[in-house]
Amino acid sequence: APVANIRSQIKRNRQTEVRRRRNRATRSELRTRIQNAVDAAEAGDGTNEATAAMQKLDRAAARRIIHRNTAARRKSRLQKRLNQLA
């Protein structure tokens, strides 16, 4: 890709890259947390992991890393899986 010549655009590109990496890390962590909650529930009691996963989803939605409806859907699906395992 061509490199920008305009100072403000160079800075904007820098900011975008930082945010992209941060958002990717957060999304990755969400997937991991949800999987950990399911694994813990299968092993026995995963209430702590489930609570942590739900909180992380809410936080990501509040920060607009994921859409609030996406967070709600994932929480709903996670809760359904936990209820089936319980």
C-alpha positions as semicolon CSV with decimal commas, in nm:
position;residue;x (nm);y (nm);z (nm)
1;A;0,000;0,000;0,000
2;P;0,126;0,352;-0,071
3;V;0,255;0,544;0,228
4;A;0,074;0,867;0,312
5;N;0,257;1,198;0,270
6;I;0,025;1,404;0,488
7;R;0,133;1,433;0,852
8;S;-0,217;1,399;0,995
9;Q;-0,275;1,086;0,786
10;I;0,054;0,932;0,899
11;K;-0,053;0,984;1,259
12;R;-0,402;0,852;1,184
13;N;-0,247;0,535;1,036
14;R;-0,036;0,492;1,350
15;Q;-0,341;0,530;1,575
16;T;-0,547;0,293;1,363
17;E;-0,279;0,024;1,380
18;V;-0,253;0,052;1,760
19;R;-0,631;0,026;1,794
20;R;-0,652;-0,264;1,547
21;R;-0,400;-0,464;1,749
22;R;-0,575;-0,382;2,077
23;N;-0,916;-0,478;1,937
24;R;-0,785;-0,803;1,790
25;A;-0,629;-0,897;2,124
26;T;-0,954;-0,823;2,305
27;R;-1,165;-1,024;2,057
28;S;-0,923;-1,313;2,087
29;E;-0,945;-1,296;2,466
30;L;-1,326;-1,301;2,449
31;R;-1,321;-1,626;2,249
32;T;-1,075;-1,777;2,496
33;R;-1,281;-1,670;2,799
34;I;-1,601;-1,815;2,653
35;Q;-1,427;-2,145;2,575
36;N;-1,277;-2,155;2,926
37;A;-1,623;-2,101;3,076
38;V;-1,767;-2,389;2,873
39;D;-1,474;-2,617;2,959
40;A;-1,506;-2,534;3,330
41;A;-1,882;-2,599;3,320
42;E;-1,821;-2,939;3,157
43;A;-1,561;-3,021;3,424
44;G;-1,792;-2,921;3,708
45;D;-1,853;-2,569;3,830
46;G;-1,774;-2,284;3,592
47;T;-1,967;-1,997;3,750
48;N;-1,655;-1,785;3,807
49;E;-1,532;-1,830;3,450
50;A;-1,882;-1,767;3,313
51;T;-1,919;-1,447;3,517
52;A;-1,577;-1,327;3,398
53;A;-1,667;-1,403;3,035
54;M;-1,998;-1,216;3,064
55;Q;-1,823;-0,914;3,219
56;K;-1,559;-0,912;2,944
57;L;-1,833;-0,922;2,679
58;D;-2,015;-0,629;2,844
59;R;-1,690;-0,433;2,869
60;A;-1,601;-0,495;2,504
61;A;-1,949;-0,379;2,401
62;A;-1,920;-0,068;2,619
63;R;-1,587;0,014;2,449
64;R;-1,743;-0,053;2,106
65;I;-1,494;-0,331;2,029
66;I;-1,794;-0,550;1,950
67;H;-2,151;-0,440;1,886
68;R;-2,382;-0,451;2,186
69;N;-2,618;-0,692;2,007
70;T;-2,323;-0,921;1,935
71;A;-2,232;-0,915;2,304
72;A;-2,594;-0,990;2,399
73;R;-2,611;-1,279;2,150
74;R;-2,287;-1,434;2,271
75;K;-2,392;-1,400;2,635
76;S;-2,725;-1,562;2,553
77;R;-2,561;-1,853;2,371
78;L;-2,307;-1,900;2,648
79;Q;-2,582;-1,903;2,912
80;K;-2,783;-2,156;2,710
81;R;-2,481;-2,387;2,690
82;L;-2,412;-2,351;3,061
83;N;-2,777;-2,424;3,145
84;Q;-2,769;-2,741;2,931
85;L;-2,452;-2,858;3,107
86;A;-2,585;-2,780;3,455
